[in-house]
Amino acid sequence: MTGRSDIVVVRWPGRRGATEDGPARLLTAYHLRTQAEKGEAVADAAGLPDRYRAEISDPRAAFHDDVVLLALSGDTPVGCVVVTAAVGGRSEIKRLWTDPDFRGRGIASHLMSAALAHAEQSGVGTVRLSVWKWRTGAIALYERLGFEITEPWDARDELVCMERTV
């Protein structure tokens, strides 16, 4: 799905032979980093809230109605994003994460482009997302992609809600 020869974005689970755990390692890193940034660091995935451990232990079940996109380097997942199933003409983008060893290669941009293309092909009119306000690099990426800050639908402190039409 991308034009890069070293990184390819695919739908998971798929036929390409990506590792069986798919996004589990990436989701673990995402949730551990997020907990630490919120000042609630835990030693490992066992210390995460139940809902996050469920995503890690069984991503197929956790995201069964959603689309999971993986960025692969060979057969190794190096980035992920989730596009939720449409509800009322709107989808949400969640869990955008790039392995720190692969950052700076445009992987997050490619994942977001693939996620937006999927939403458009699915007939979604609006895509929304939420991001912690301290993730300024992610906010800048979302703004470059046409997302605008909107009224919050999630009342958690320090969460920025954004959306764009597709």
KANOR-V932477 format. One record per residue. N is the residue number from 1. RES is the residue in one small letter. PHI is phi as a letter, one per 20 degrees, with the letter a starting at -180 (999 if undefined). Layout:
BEGIN
<<N & RES & PHI> <N & RES & PHI>>
END
This chain:
BEGIN
<<1 & m & 999> <2 & t & d> <3 & g & e> <4 & r & e> <5 & s & e> <6 & d & e> <7 & i & c> <8 & v & c> <9 & v & d> <10 & v & c> <11 & r & e> <12 & w & d> <13 & p & f> <14 & g & b> <15 & r & e> <16 & r & f> <17 & g & n> <18 & a & f> <19 & t & g> <20 & e & g> <21 & d & f> <22 & g & l> <23 & p & e> <24 & a & g> <25 & r & f> <26 & l & f> <27 & l & f> <28 & t & f> <29 & a & f> <30 & y & g> <31 & h & f> <32 & l & f> <33 & r & f> <34 & t & f> <35 & q & f> <36 & a & f> <37 & e & f> <38 & k & e> <39 & g & m> <40 & e & c> <41 & a & g> <42 & v & c> <43 & a & f> <44 & d & b> <45 & a & f> <46 & a & f> <47 & g & e> <48 & l & f> <49 & p & g> <50 & d & g> <51 & r & f> <52 & y & f> <53 & r & f> <54 & a & f> <55 & e & f> <56 & i & f> <57 & s & f> <58 & d & b> <59 & p & f> <60 & r & f> <61 & a & f> <62 & a & f> <63 & f & d> <64 & h & f> <65 & d & e> <66 & d & d> <67 & v & d> <68 & v & d> <69 & l & d> <70 & l & d> <71 & a & e> <72 & l & d> <73 & s & d> <74 & g & m> <75 & d & d> <76 & t & e> <77 & p & f> <78 & v & c> <79 & g & a> <80 & c & b> <81 & v & b> <82 & v & d> <83 & v & d> <84 & t & f> <85 & a & f> <86 & a & f> <87 & v & c> <88 & g & l> <89 & g & m> <90 & r & c> <91 & s & d> <92 & e & c> <93 & i & e> <94 & k & c> <95 & r & m> <96 & l & f> <97 & w & b> <98 & t & c> <99 & d & g> <100 & p & g> <101 & d & f> <102 & f & d> <103 & r & f> <104 & g & n> <105 & r & d> <106 & g & n> <107 & i & f> <108 & a & f> <109 & s & f> <110 & h & f> <111 & l & f> <112 & m & f> <113 & s & f> <114 & a & f> <115 & a & f> <116 & l & f> <117 & a & f> <118 & h & f> <119 & a & g> <120 & e & f> <121 & q & f> <122 & s & e> <123 & g & n> <124 & v & f> <125 & g & e> <126 & t & c> <127 & v & d> <128 & r & c> <129 & l & b> <130 & s & c> <131 & v & b> <132 & w & f> <133 & k & f> <134 & w & e> <135 & r & e> <136 & t & f> <137 & g & f> <138 & a & f> <139 & i & f> <140 & a & f> <141 & l & f> <142 & y & f> <143 & e & f> <144 & r & f> <145 & l & e> <146 & g & n> <147 & f & f> <148 & e & c> <149 & i & f> <150 & t & c> <151 & e & g> <152 & p & f> <153 & w & d> <154 & d & c> <155 & a & e> <156 & r & f> <157 & d & g> <158 & e & m> <159 & l & d> <160 & v & d> <161 & c & d> <162 & m & c> <163 & e & b> <164 & r & b> <165 & t & e> <166 & v & d>>
END
